């Protein structure tokens, strides 16, 4: 009787524990799948809007005003400003697309580095967020930014030959993307770190492309306005008036994104 009673209780206690393990495992798997499905259903308009907001960047506004002032003084033609806007935008788009596709490919083909990639991305995004906030403080106190454009890049952009404006402006946009990545590419890195572990290469590339189309809409619109009579000084005044607020807002967003990534919310 003792043996039969013990075997009865063992059987009764083992079955619920098995069921409990199954019940616990299913919601966890469903939660991860749910996140992926939710991410796959991201609205293209949401990504486009995020890119447009990121396009109002003091670094981008500054370089566009600089290119406009140099072009209009040196050449004085509306067509030249349009060529520079086209080449510069294409250079930014190409460089960030290549970088994004490369990172997505590496992370997808080497899943063992995903955790390390996410951890490094969270740290970099948080540091860039604090840097933006510090730059806002530095701008307020000293009226100059810590995100400075190197003189060699300025000299290169200032010596564009009229016969090859498109190609030279394309190179300028590509170099600008690399040199000013901490200023312009911070939000892109946060998007890329989320997509790299939750989507495949095809969908991730599509999302990156939509985001950068939005990023370039303000740049292209500004180039058109400068080509059709907007003074570069007006752009400079607007940038200097709002760059502190833009820096602080960007920093807060980046720190919040890093915190939510650390918590596993996104």
C-alpha positions in Angstrom: 0.0 0.0 0.0 2.8 2.4 0.8 4.5 1.7 -2.5 1.3 2.1 -4.5 0.4 5.3 -2.6 3.9 6.8 -3.2 3.8 5.9 -6.9 0.3 7.5 -7.1 1.5 10.8 -5.6 4.7 10.8 -7.8 2.6 10.3 -10.9 0.2 13.1 -9.8 3.0 15.5 -9.1 4.9 14.8 -12.3 2.1 15.4 -14.6 1.2 19.0 -13.5 4.9 19.9 -13.5 5.2 18.8 -17.1 2.1 20.7 -18.0 3.4 23.7 -16.1 6.7 23.5 -18.1 4.8 23.3 -21.3 2.5 26.2 -20.4 5.5 28.3 -19.4 7.5 27.6 -22.5 4.7 28.3 -24.9 4.0 31.9 -23.9 7.7 32.7 -23.9 8.0 31.4 -27.5 4.9 33.1 -28.4 6.2 36.4 -27.0 9.3 36.2 -29.1 7.3 35.3 -32.2 4.9 38.0 -31.4 7.7 40.6 -31.2 9.0 39.5 -34.6 5.5 39.6 -36.2 4.9 43.0 -34.6 8.2 44.2 -36.0 7.5 42.8 -39.4 4.3 44.8 -39.5 6.0 48.2 -38.9 4.3 50.8 -41.0 6.5 52.2 -43.8 5.0 55.6 -43.0 6.3 55.3 -39.5 9.8 54.7 -40.7 9.5 57.4 -43.3 8.4 59.9 -40.6 11.3 58.9 -38.3 13.7 59.5 -41.2 12.2 62.9 -41.9 12.6 63.9 -38.3 16.2 62.7 -38.3 16.8 64.7 -41.4 16.4 68.0 -39.5 19.9 67.6 -38.2 22.2 70.5 -37.5 25.1 68.8 -39.1 23.1 68.2 -42.3 21.7 71.8 -42.3 25.2 73.2 -41.8 26.8 71.3 -44.6 24.0 72.1 -47.0 24.3 75.8 -46.2 28.0 75.6 -46.7 27.7 73.9 -50.1 25.1 76.4 -51.1 27.2 79.4 -50.2 30.2 78.0 -51.9 28.3 77.0 -55.1 26.3 80.2 -55.5 29.3 82.4 -54.9 31.6 80.4 -57.1 29.3 79.4 -59.9 26.1 81.3 -59.4 23.9 78.8 -61.3 20.7 77.2 -60.1 21.5 74.0 -62.0 24.8 73.6 -60.1 23.1 73.6 -56.7 20.6 71.0 -58.0 23.5 68.8 -59.1 25.2 69.1 -55.8 22.0 68.3 -53.9 21.5 65.2 -56.1 25.0 64.0 -55.8 25.4 64.7 -52.0 22.1 62.9 -51.2 23.0 59.9 -53.4 26.4 59.7 -51.6 24.7 59.6 -48.2 22.1 57.1 -49.3 24.6 54.8 -50.9 27.1 54.8 -48.0 24.5 54.1 -45.3 22.8 51.4 -47.4 26.1 49.6 -47.9 26.9 49.9 -44.2 23.4 48.7 -43.2 23.3 45.7 -45.6 26.8 44.7 -44.5 26.0 44.7 -40.8 22.6 42.9 -41.4 24.4 40.2 -43.5 27.1 39.6 -40.9 24.7 39.4 -38.0 22.3 37.1 -39.9 25.0 34.8 -41.1 26.7 34.7 -37.7 23.9 34.4 -35.1 26.4 33.6 -32.3 27.5 37.3 -32.4 23.9 38.7 -32.0 24.1 39.2 -28.2 27.5 40.8 -28.5 26.3 43.1 -31.3 23.2 44.1 -29.3 25.3 44.8 -26.2 27.8 46.9 -28.1 25.0 48.8 -29.9 23.2 49.6 -26.6 26.5 51.0 -25.2 27.3 53.0 -28.3 23.7 54.4 -28.6 23.7 55.4 -24.9 27.2 57.1 -25.2 26.0 59.0 -28.3 22.9 60.1 -26.5 25.0 61.5 -23.7 27.3 63.1 -26.2 24.4 64.9 -27.9 23.2 66.2 -24.5 26.7 67.4 -23.7 26.9 69.0 -27.1 23.7 70.9 -26.4 25.2 72.2 -23.1 28.5 73.1 -24.9 26.6 75.0 -27.6 24.6 76.9 -25.0 27.7 77.9 -23.1 30.4 78.3 -25.8 28.3 78.8 -29.0 30.3 76.1 -30.8 29.7 72.4 -31.3 31.8 69.3 -30.5 30.6 67.7 -33.7 33.1 69.6 -35.9 33.6 68.9 -39.6 37.2 68.3 -40.4 39.0 71.0 -42.5 40.1 68.5 -45.2 36.5 67.7 -45.9 35.5 71.3 -46.0 38.4 72.1 -48.3 37.4 69.2 -50.6 33.8 70.4 -50.8 34.9 74.0 -51.3 37.0 73.1 -54.4 34.5 71.3 -56.5 35.0 71.6 -60.2 32.0 72.7 -62.2 32.7 69.9 -64.8 32.3 67.1 -62.2 29.9 68.5 -59.6 27.7 65.3 -59.4 30.6 62.9 -58.9 32.5 65.2 -56.4 29.3 65.9 -54.5 28.6 62.2 -54.4 32.1 61.6 -52.8 31.4 64.5 -50.4 28.2 62.9 -49.3 29.9 59.5 -48.8 32.8 61.0 -46.8 30.3 63.1 -44.8 28.4 60.0 -43.9 31.5 58.4 -42.4 33.1 61.5 -40.8 29.8 62.7 -39.3 28.4 59.3 -38.4 28.2 60.2 -34.6 26.1 63.2 -35.5 23.9 62.0 -38.3 23.9 58.2 -37.9 23.1 57.8 -34.2 19.4 57.1 -34.8 20.2 54.9 -37.8 22.4 52.7 -35.5 19.5 52.3 -33.1 17.2 51.2 -35.9 19.8 48.9 -37.4 20.6 47.2 -34.1 16.9 46.4 -33.7 16.4 45.1 -37.2 19.6 43.1 -37.3 18.4 40.5 -34.8 14.6 40.5 -35.6 14.4 40.6 -39.4 16.0 38.9 -42.3 18.3 40.7 -44.8 15.6 41.4 -47.4 13.1 43.0 -45.0 15.8 44.8 -43.0 17.2 46.3 -46.2 13.8 47.5 -47.2 13.2 49.1 -43.9 16.6 50.8 -44.0 15.9 52.1 -47.5 12.6 53.6 -46.4 14.2 55.3 -43.4 16.9 56.9 -45.5 14.5 58.1 -48.1 12.8 60.0 -45.3 16.2 61.2 -44.0 17.0 62.7 -47.4 13.6 64.4 -48.0 14.6 67.5 -45.8 18.0 67.6 -47.5 16.5 67.5 -51.0 13.8 70.0 -50.1 16.4 72.3 -48.6 18.6 72.0 -51.7 15.7 72.9 -53.9 14.9 76.0 -51.7 18.5 77.1 -51.9 18.6 76.6 -55.6 15.5 78.7 -56.1 16.5 81.7 -54.0 16.6 80.8 -50.3 19.6 82.5 -48.7 22.2 80.2 -47.0 22.3 82.8 -44.2 18.6 82.0 -43.4 19.5 78.3 -43.1 22.4 79.1 -40.8 20.2 81.3 -38.6 17.5 78.6 -38.3 20.2 76.0 -37.4 21.8 78.2 -34.8 18.4 79.0 -33.3 17.2 75.5 -32.8 20.4 73.3 -32.7 20.5 73.2 -28.9 16.9 71.9 -28.6 17.6 69.4 -31.5 20.7 68.1 -29.7 18.9 67.7 -26.4 15.9 66.0 -27.9 18.1 63.6 -29.9 20.1 62.8 -26.8 17.0 62.0 -24.8 15.6 59.8 -27.6 18.9 57.8 -27.9 19.2 57.2 -24.2 15.6 56.1 -24.0 16.0 53.7 -26.9 19.2 52.3 -25.3 17.3 51.8 -22.0 14.3 50.1 -23.8 16.7 47.8 -25.7 18.4 46.9 -22.4 15.1 46.0 -20.8 14.1 43.9 -23.9 11.1 46.0 -24.7 12.4 46.7 -28.3 
